[in-house]
Amino acid sequence: MLRVAVVGSGPSGVYTAQSLVQQDPEVLVDVLDRLPCPYGLVRYGVAPDHEKIKSLQQNLRTVLEHERVRFLGGVRVGAGGVPVERLREVYHAVVYCVGAAADRRLGIPGEDLAGSWSATDFVAWYSAHPDAVVDGCLPGARSAVVIGVGNVAVDVTRILARGAAELTPTDMPQAALTALAASEVTEIHMVGRRGPSQARFTTKELRELGGLPDTDVVVDEAELALDPAYRDPSALPAAQRRNIEVLRGWAAAPPRGLRRRIRLRFFLRPVELLAAGGRVGAVRCERTAPDGLGGVTGTGVHEDVDAQLVLRSVGYRGVPLEGLPFDAERGTVPHLAGRVLRDGAVAPGEYVAGWIKRGPTGVIGTNRPCAKETVTSLVEDAPALLRRELGEPLALLRAAGAEPVEWAGWLAIERAEAELGASLGRGVVKLPDWAALRAAAGAAGSGGQDTHRQHP
């Protein structure tokens, strides 16, 4: 009987577990996660006002409640946790689905000034990630600059512009809701170094900005027209043509004088964050121009954009996991069809899926075929992997110093979040930190029955 560990319980990890039980009728899968909560970026990355996308958790839940799948949260792998070498001894195979946890940096002066944050830090704060470090980012801020023109940039822009009435029904932690409700930010600039035809946001996300209450969306027709494809979008893919149509409509509409303004800016490249009173006060940008090769070149013309809050959203990057090989240039683990390569040779029993395999590309659904490819490789290798006799993984993990949070612990966290929301007159409200999560998970035996079947 094949025993497999999947490290990471986000979409790539859960789709890997799903593919395993579909392709092998006897496999037993443990889905490990550093956090005591499952679902990865669906829980901690999808914006709280995107309830339809967050409902994907129910599909992931079905997999984690499969009789041959077991969730083990609170298990750190690598530095400070269970060594990769030990994990390989505990299971016949290990699939690493650890994502791309680091933000790309701008590499410009002033990037570390107070008031300058990565968008991922900001998302972690309003999503109640227990590692969140953002604190006190909004008081005193009147103008914000979001650097980037992808969907994450649109998300943080939209959340900054939301009112308390719209955010109260979400599962946003109470501290973030209170801070956003008191926010004085009325001007939000979303800045991209290239043109509108090269922006990475989807049309659905873009259109949402135009539907925000008491918020004008302002676009400068002259900036849009710097993009040759804006003037004639006929050769663009359909998605980019739709974006152009939305932007063209906003550029033609007169401002309505509403309380907040979102300004979409193009062909501006941040070159420095300027200090004011010990924190960020403005973003100095250089005007760029198309270079005819799909990129841009600097023009030497600069513009300072007022900002007491800067959120950088310029992409993600994988980080090394101690004990695994790592391609620093690509930010991924070297692999062949999902099989981990060590010094160019296949490492028996070690696999990767998701962003750590292919880089931070695609949407949530892209993880399905990615996981299937990896699992197909693993199942092909299974006869050789099964030659080793194993003990019960849970006991061996505990012997290695891990303190796994089982499914009952996660159900206890869910109950605690429902109770917290009820006490605040809201729906479910996420627990905000490690201490609260651990306390709730420790109460697993205090109420409700865990019907999740355990491995023999």
Buried (B, 14 or more C-beta within 10 A) or exposed (E): EBBBBBBBBBBBBBBBBBBBBEBBEEBBBBBBBBBBBBBBBBBBBBBBBBEEEBEBBEEBBEBBBBEBBBBBBBBBBBEEBBBBEBBBEBBBBBBBBBBBBBBBEBEBEBBEBEBBBBBBBBBBBBBBBBEBEBEEBBEEBEBBBBBBBBBBBBBBBBBBBBBEEBBBEBBBBBBBBEBBBEBEBBBBBBBBBBBBBBBBBBBEBBBBBBEBEEBBBBBBEEBBBBBEBBEEBEEBEEEBBBBBEBBBEBBEEEEEEEEBBBBBBBBBBBBBBBBEEEBBBBBBBBBBBBEEEEEBEBEEEBEEBBBBBBBBBBBBBBBBBEBBBBBEEEBBBBBEEBBBBEEEEBBBBBBBBBBBBBBBEBEBEBBBEBBBBBBBBBBEBBEEBBEEEBEEBBEBBEEBEBBBBBBBBBBBBBBBBBBBBEEEEBEBBBBBBEEBBBBBBEBBEEEEEBEBEEBE
